Amino acid sequence: MEIPFVNLTRMHEAMKQELDAAYSRVLASSSFILGKEVEAFEVEFSKFVGAKRTLGVACGTDALVLMVKSLGIGKGDEVIVPSHTFVATPFAVSLAGAKPVFAEVDDYFCLSPESVELAISKSKRIKAIMPVHLYGQCADMGRLSEIAQAHNLLLLEDACQAHGSSLNGKNAGTFGKAAAFSFYPGKNLGGLGDAGAVCTSDDALADAVAAMRNYGSKVKYYHDTLGFNSRLDGLQAAFLSAKLPHMHGWNEQRRALAHKYVAGLEELEKRSLVRLPRERPGGHHVYHLFVVQVHEGIRDAVIKQLNDAGVRAQIHYPIPCHQQKAYIEHLPFRKMPLRNTEKLARRILSLPIWPGMTDEEVAYVISKASEIVAGHAKKVGR
């Protein structure tokens, strides 16, 4: 059996009529850049998140960059970010002219408040804290909010993997000054191409992002500030609007699939052969990814054998950001070891998960994962 890491074709075939209607509507209106479709999606997504304003942009990375730059963060400033994340998070800080300060993650794969406090104690240039709601689960926003307030720091959210996630009833994207979302096709809410958004309840910030995404212009041909060409396409907005009503159902399917994985793999955890993902108390995990940990001595062999068996497992992410070539030669501002992050990079493994997976497919993944991991038990002394 062949189990792809994600099956977008199956998802899209189930709503083909809605997507066709969205395409036809945009084609008929010729509203291809910003325009009514984008405005409609921005309103709808604001309601979904619970933020006052949404600004559609070209991609999730641009959302991060525009969010940081619009707040005046730049040269001489530092922003605390987790190293265990996709590299777009620190890249956004660097592209804004500031420096990322890499910090550790907690047992839920998200930015560690203790590591943040340590970073703050070592630098007077920290301007903001930017946690990532990684894999579909909110960071410890209560504690991080307290730290940010205590030190008069901006709190920003990288919510690019957390559409519909919440913590203690509060949605991802509503904890900080602003949040960035990605609508890359494989995300819980994905376009049929690149797209992203900045969400905020600060009107001044929203206006700044709106201008900066459009060449620094509020009125056509009048450019008050330096800006970018990072505007959400009308076509992508229409596709996203068609998908948005399905989000709750899709997220619940992801959660159900994750719980099946947990039930099916818990025997491996009892034998200390894997560590299953934890859900933060009070959190609503939407499982953008289902990430387990296996012993670093067998992880690569397990992934190869899973793929040989047709289970397309992946690693998110194999190289921590602070060890990427783009940063490793420019890290005089890295002030602390990140042993947990480096250990995770050697242990993590992502199993296929997407709305529409059948019971047969989930059972096959569980069966093969159990068989393969158990086959390595003696190598790790289990």
Secondary structure as UniProt FT lines:
FT   HELIX           8..13
FT   TURN            14..15
FT   HELIX           16..29
FT   HELIX           35..49
FT   STRAND          53..57
FT   HELIX           60..70
FT   TURN            71..72
FT   TURN            75..76
FT   STRAND          78..82
FT   HELIX           88..95
FT   TURN            96..97
FT   STRAND          99..103
FT   TURN            107..108
FT   HELIX           113..121
FT   STRAND          126..129
FT   HELIX           134..136
FT   HELIX           141..150
FT   TURN            151..152
FT   STRAND          154..158
FT   TURN            160..161
FT   TURN            163..164
FT   STRAND          166..167
FT   TURN            168..169
FT   STRAND          170..171
FT   TURN            172..173
FT   STRAND          178..182
FT   TURN            185..186
FT   STRAND          196..200
FT   HELIX           203..212
FT   TURN            215..216
FT   STRAND          217..219
FT   TURN            220..221
FT   STRAND          222..223
FT   HELIX           234..243
FT   HELIX           244..246
FT   HELIX           247..270
FT   TURN            271..272
FT   STRAND          274..275
FT   TURN            281..282
FT   STRAND          283..284
FT   STRAND          290..294
FT   TURN            296..298
FT   HELIX           299..308
FT   TURN            309..310
FT   HELIX           321..323
FT   HELIX           325..328
FT   TURN            332..333
FT   HELIX           339..347
FT   STRAND          348..351
FT   TURN            355..356
FT   HELIX           359..374
FT   TURN            375..376
FT   HELIX           377..380
//
